[in-house]
Amino acid sequence: MNLSHNSYYQIIFFRSLARVVLGSNCSGSYIKVKDYTFHPDFDSNSFNTLAIIQLDTFMMKQIFRPICPPPKSMTSSQIYAMSLTQDCSSDMVMVYKMEYVKQDECQHFYRRTGLDMASLWPTHYACARATSGEDCIWRSGTVLVTRQRNRWQLLGIGVYGPGCNAPARFMDYGIYSKWVTDSLARIGRPAVTRLAPNHLVIRRS
C-alpha cells in the first residue's frame, strides 16, 4: 500500500486494509497485519520507506526461517541479490552473484540515465550489480545478502529501479539494525505515531 502524508484515513486503517502474502510470488495465503512501526525518517514521497510490520501469527500456517542479521565483520567477499520476478510469471526466487559498485560510479550512472533525483535515493545506501547478464528493473524488496558459516545474512533491502547488471540501490540494513532490534523489544508497549502536528495515533500491539 502506497501511503501519502495526506492520506490520513489510509494510515488509520492500514492494519485493517493491508495484507501480506508469504510463501509465494504473487499469490498464496493472506496474512493480516497486527501492527506496524514507521522508521523516524519515513517519507512516502521518497524511497525512505522503511517500516516494520508485525503479522497476525494466529493466521500463519506455514513455518518460515528468518534471515540472520548482518555480520559484525565480513569474512566472505561473496554477496548475492535475491529477487522475485517483476511480472509474477514465476514463483522461483532469482539469485544473482553481485559485486559492490563505488558510490561515485553509482551516482554517475543515475545522472547519466536521468534518475538522479533526491527522492529516489535512500538516506543510507550501498550500490551493487550482478557480475553477469543484462540490465533489468527490480521491484522493491530485492535483498542483498551474504553467506557466512552456512547462514544467510541480510546486508541491504533494495528499492524499485535498475537492477541485474545495472547498479542497484540497497538500503544499508546495518545502519538500521539497532532500530529494528529496539522496535521489536517495544512490541506490546503503547506506541504513538504522529500523522500530522495535531494528529497522533496511540495503539498497543
N, C-alpha and C positions, 0 to 999 in steps of 0.2 A: 504494500500500500504506500503510495507516494503522498507524504503529508506536507502541507504548506503551513506557514505560521498563521495564515488567516483562516485555515480550516479548523476552526475551534471545535465544531461538533465531530469532525473526523477523529481528532485526537481523543476527545472524551469517550467515544465509542470504539476506540481502537481494539480493546480487548474483546468486545462482543462481535466485531466485524472481521478481525484478522484470523487467518488460518495458516498453518504451517504444514507442508507436505514433506514427509520423511520416507526415505527408503526407495523412492522412485524419482525419475527425472521431472516429469510434469504431471504425474498422476499418482494416486495412492490414497492412503488414509489421511484424512484431515485432522490435525491436532489443534485444539483451541489454545489461545494464548491466555495464560493465567495472569501474567503481569509483565511489565516492561520497564526498562530504565534507559533513558537517553544519556549519552555522554554529555558533559557540560558544554563541549564545543559543537554539539549537534546543530546542523544548519541544513534544512531540507532544500535550500536553494543552492547548495554546493554538494561536493562529494564528502563533506564531513558529516556522514550519516551513520555513525556507529551507535548501536543500541544493543542492549541485552534483552532477550526475550525469554521469559520463563514459561515453559509449556505445562499444560494440564496433564500431568503424568498419569492420571486416572484413565485417560483415554488411550494411552500408548500400549499397543500390543506387541510391538517389536522390541528387541533388545539391541541397543547401539553402543558401540565402544567409542568414547570421545577421543579426540586427538589430544596429544600431550602439549603442554605449554612450551614456549621457545627454550632452547638450551641456553645455559648460562655462558657457555663458550662453544664455538663451532669447532668440532673435531673432524668434520667432513665437509668437503667442498661440493658435494653433490646436492643440488637443490632441484625441486620439481614443482610444476604447477599442475593442479587437478581442476578440471572444469567439466561441466555438463554441456551438452550440445545446445547451441543457441535456439534452434527451432524445435526442440523436443522430439527430434526424429529418432533418438536412441536413448536408452536408459543406462548406457555404459558411461563410466567416468573416464574421460580422456586424460592421460598422463603425459606431460611434456618434460623432457630434461631441459633445465634452464641454466642461464648464466646471468650474473648481475651486469647492469649497464650503469656506467658513471652518470651522475646527475646532470652534468653539463651536456653530455651526449643525449641523454633522455630529453632534456628541455629543448635542445636544438631540434630533435625530431618533431616535437609537438609544435614548435614555432613554424617549422617548415610545412607542416600539414595543416596549419591554421587552427590548431586545437589548444593553443597556449592561452587559455583563459583562466583567471584566478579561481573561478568557481569549480573548475574541473580538476583542481589539484587538492588532494588531501593535505592536512596540516603536516603530518609526519608520514613520509612515504619512502619506498625504495622502488627502483625500476629493474626489471629483468625481462629477458626474452628467451624464446626457445632456441636451442642450438641448431635446429634444422627446421625445414618446412617453409611455408609461405606466411604472409601476414593474414590476420583474420580479426574478427571482432569477438571479444569475450564479454559475457554477461557479468553483472555484479555477482560477487560471491566466489569467483575463482580463488583458490587458495594457493599460497606459496608455502612449501613445506620442505623439510629435510628429514633424513632418516639416520638416526644415530642410536647405537645399541639396540637395534631391532625395534625402535619406536619411531612412529611418525610424529614429528613435532612442527607446530604451526609457526611460521615466520611472518606471513602477511596475508591480508584479505584484499582481493582485487576489486577494482571499481570498473564500471562499464566503460569500454573503449577498446583501442587497439590491443591486440594480443598475438599469440603464437610467435612468429619470428619478429614482430614489431615490438618495440619497448612497451611493456605493460606496467601500469602503476599499481602498487600494492600498499595499502595502509600498513605501516610498520607495527605489527602486533606487539612487539617487545615494549614499545612506548606505552601501550595501553594495558598491558597485562596486570599491572598493580591495580588500576581502576577496576578491571574485571574482577580480580580477587576480592577487593574491598566491597564491590557491589554485591557479590554473591554472599559475603558474610553478613550483609544487611537484610537478606531475604527474611521476611517475617516481621520486620520492623516497619513502623509508619514511614511512608515516603511522600515527598512533596515534589510535584512537577509544576514549574512556572510556565504557563502558556502565554501570558502577557503580563504587563506590570500589575494589573489588578485581577488577574485570573490565576488562581492556584488550584491544583488538584491534589487532595490528600487521600492516600489509599494505603492499604496493608495487604501484602501478598499472602 
